[in-house]
Amino acid sequence: MAATGAAVSTGRVDVGLVSEPVLGETLATGQFRVFGDAYSAIGSHWLIGAWFTTSSWALAHPDLARKFLAVLVRTARWANGHHAESLKILEQYNKRTFPSNMARTTYAETLDPALIQPVIDNAAKYGALSASFPASDLFARL
């Protein structure tokens, strides 16, 4: 994403997809504008990233899978409720500073197939998947 502004400026591409913090930095130059909101085309609320494993592993290690999930949920709750502190962590690992008012993601605190379904449906609609399927098929029953 960091190279998108340069690619547009030099004519290598006509448009690019960027998100924060690159979006704010790119717009601040005054040389670019928002053409559209690609993420809203997927849906108003959806899951952009998740951890996955195989059903066989999850069923063979249910206690470990539950513990891992519990850590992810606790971490998400903390990050959602502590933006200033989590911003410092982001800055530390990215070795740069970010605006305190930068748009930030909301971390999922529950596993909800409805948050994954828009991604699956759009991937099928545009040919990245051969067909849509119920997002609940991705969830192991522990």
C-alpha positions as CSV (number, residue, x, y, z in Angstrom):
1,M,0.0,0.0,0.0
2,A,2.8,2.4,0.7
3,A,3.9,2.3,-2.9
4,T,0.4,3.0,-4.3
5,G,0.7,6.8,-4.3
6,A,3.9,6.6,-6.3
7,A,2.4,4.1,-8.7
8,V,-0.5,6.5,-9.4
9,S,1.7,9.5,-9.7
10,T,4.0,7.9,-12.3
11,G,1.1,6.5,-14.3
12,R,1.9,2.8,-13.7
13,V,-1.7,2.5,-12.4
14,D,-4.8,4.7,-12.7
15,V,-6.2,4.0,-9.2
16,G,-5.2,2.1,-6.1
17,L,-6.7,0.7,-2.9
18,V,-5.2,2.1,0.3
19,S,-6.3,2.1,3.9
20,E,-5.0,3.8,7.1
21,P,-2.4,4.9,7.8
22,V,-1.4,5.2,4.2
23,L,-4.8,6.7,3.2
24,G,-4.5,9.7,5.5
25,E,-0.8,10.3,4.6
26,T,-1.6,10.0,0.8
27,L,-4.6,12.4,1.1
28,A,-2.6,14.9,3.1
29,T,-0.3,15.5,0.1
30,G,-3.2,17.2,-1.7
31,Q,-2.3,15.2,-4.9
32,F,-4.9,12.5,-4.5
33,R,-8.6,12.1,-3.8
34,V,-10.9,9.3,-2.8
35,F,-12.4,7.7,-5.9
36,G,-14.7,5.3,-4.0
37,D,-15.0,3.1,-0.9
38,A,-14.1,-0.4,-2.0
39,Y,-14.6,-1.9,1.5
40,S,-18.2,-0.6,1.6
41,A,-18.8,-2.5,-1.7
42,I,-18.3,-5.7,0.3
43,G,-20.7,-4.7,3.0
44,S,-21.3,-2.3,5.9
45,H,-19.8,-4.6,8.5
46,W,-17.6,-7.7,7.8
47,L,-14.6,-9.5,9.0
48,I,-11.4,-8.5,7.1
49,G,-9.1,-11.1,8.8
50,A,-9.3,-14.2,10.9
51,W,-7.3,-17.1,12.2
52,F,-8.1,-20.6,10.7
53,T,-7.1,-24.2,11.2
54,T,-8.3,-27.5,9.9
55,S,-11.3,-29.2,11.4
56,S,-9.2,-32.3,12.2
57,W,-6.7,-30.2,14.2
58,A,-9.4,-28.3,16.1
59,L,-11.3,-31.6,16.9
60,A,-8.0,-33.2,18.0
61,H,-7.0,-30.2,20.2
62,P,-10.3,-28.7,21.5
63,D,-8.8,-27.4,24.7
64,L,-6.0,-25.7,23.0
65,A,-8.3,-24.3,20.3
66,R,-10.6,-22.9,23.1
67,K,-7.6,-21.4,24.9
68,F,-6.4,-19.7,21.7
69,L,-9.8,-18.3,21.0
70,A,-10.1,-17.0,24.6
71,V,-6.8,-15.2,24.2
72,L,-7.9,-13.6,20.9
73,V,-11.2,-12.5,22.5
74,R,-9.4,-11.0,25.5
75,T,-6.9,-9.2,23.3
76,A,-9.7,-7.8,21.0
77,R,-11.7,-6.5,24.0
78,W,-8.6,-4.8,25.4
79,A,-7.5,-3.3,22.1
80,N,-11.1,-2.0,21.4
81,G,-11.2,-0.4,24.8
82,H,-7.7,1.0,24.9
83,H,-7.0,2.8,21.7
84,A,-4.3,5.1,23.1
85,E,-2.4,2.2,24.5
86,S,-2.8,-0.1,21.5
87,L,-1.7,2.8,19.2
88,K,1.6,2.9,21.1
89,I,2.0,-0.9,20.4
90,L,1.3,-0.3,16.7
91,E,3.9,2.5,16.6
92,Q,6.5,0.4,18.4
93,Y,6.2,-2.5,16.0
94,N,5.9,-0.3,12.9
95,K,8.7,2.0,14.1
96,R,6.8,5.1,13.3
97,T,4.1,7.4,14.7
98,F,0.5,7.6,13.7
99,P,-2.1,10.3,14.3
100,S,-4.1,9.6,17.4
101,N,-7.3,10.2,15.4
102,M,-6.4,7.8,12.7
103,A,-9.3,5.5,11.7
104,R,-8.8,2.2,13.4
105,T,-10.3,-1.3,13.0
106,T,-12.6,-2.8,15.5
107,Y,-11.4,-6.2,16.5
108,A,-14.0,-9.0,16.5
109,E,-14.9,-10.1,20.0
110,T,-17.1,-13.0,18.8
111,L,-17.1,-15.6,16.0
112,D,-20.0,-14.7,13.8
113,P,-20.4,-16.4,10.4
114,A,-22.5,-13.5,9.3
115,L,-19.4,-11.3,9.4
116,I,-17.6,-13.6,7.0
117,Q,-20.5,-14.3,4.6
118,P,-20.2,-11.0,2.6
119,V,-16.6,-11.8,1.8
120,I,-17.5,-15.3,0.6
121,D,-20.4,-14.0,-1.4
122,N,-18.4,-11.2,-3.1
123,A,-15.5,-13.6,-3.8
124,A,-18.0,-16.0,-5.6
125,K,-19.7,-13.1,-7.4
126,Y,-16.5,-11.9,-8.9
127,G,-14.9,-15.3,-9.6
128,A,-12.3,-15.6,-6.9
129,L,-14.4,-18.6,-5.7
130,S,-16.3,-20.9,-8.0
131,A,-19.4,-20.7,-5.8
132,S,-20.6,-19.2,-2.5
133,F,-21.1,-21.4,0.5
134,P,-22.4,-20.9,4.1
135,A,-19.7,-19.2,6.2
136,S,-20.8,-21.5,9.1
137,D,-19.1,-24.3,7.1
138,L,-15.8,-22.7,8.2
139,F,-16.5,-23.2,11.9
140,A,-15.5,-26.4,13.8
141,R,-18.0,-27.7,16.3
142,L,-16.0,-28.2,19.4
